[in-house]
Amino acid sequence: MQRKFAARALVAQTDAAVMIVLITAKLHAAMRDVAAKTATITVAKWKNKMDYFLANPKPKPLTKNELLALFLEGEAKAKANSNNQPTKSCGCCPADDPKK
């Protein structure tokens, strides 16, 4: 009786061990597949970003003279726009207040 029980226990343990090995192997294969898909997606995204930056290179920095000319141009436009708008008697507030 004890031998039959021991034999059945051994068979059950062997079957359990085989099942654990098979499940572990399937999990490893599934994880490997997921890792491969993730890596493929990551590489594709990286390639798209690199293609964008290669197709659209960063513009060269402006020289001091170009920056000064751009500043003066913007200042002149702002002054022209402020001269065209009516102001209150204080001179700093617009005449038509949008808060009303």
SULFEN-V710202 format. One line per field, one symbol per residue. ss: DSSP state (H for helix, E for strand, C for the rest). phi: phi as a letter, one per 40 degrees, with the letter a starting at -180 (. if undefined). psi: psi as a letter, one per 20 degrees, with the letter a starting at -180 (. if undefined). Layout:
BEGIN
ss = ???
phi = ???
psi = ???
END
This chain:
BEGIN
ss = CHHHHHHHHHHHHHHHHHHHHHHHHHHHHHHHHHHHHHHHHHHHHHHHHHHHHHHCCCCCCCCHHHHHHHHHHHHHHHHHHHHHCCECCCCCCECCCCCC
phi = .ccccccccccccccccccccccccccccccccccccccccccccccccccccccbccccccccccccccccccccccccccccccbcccgbbccccccc
psi = ghggghgggggggggggggggggggggggghggghggggggghgggggghhghhhmqpqqqqrgghggggghghgggggghhhipqrahhihqqhopii.
END
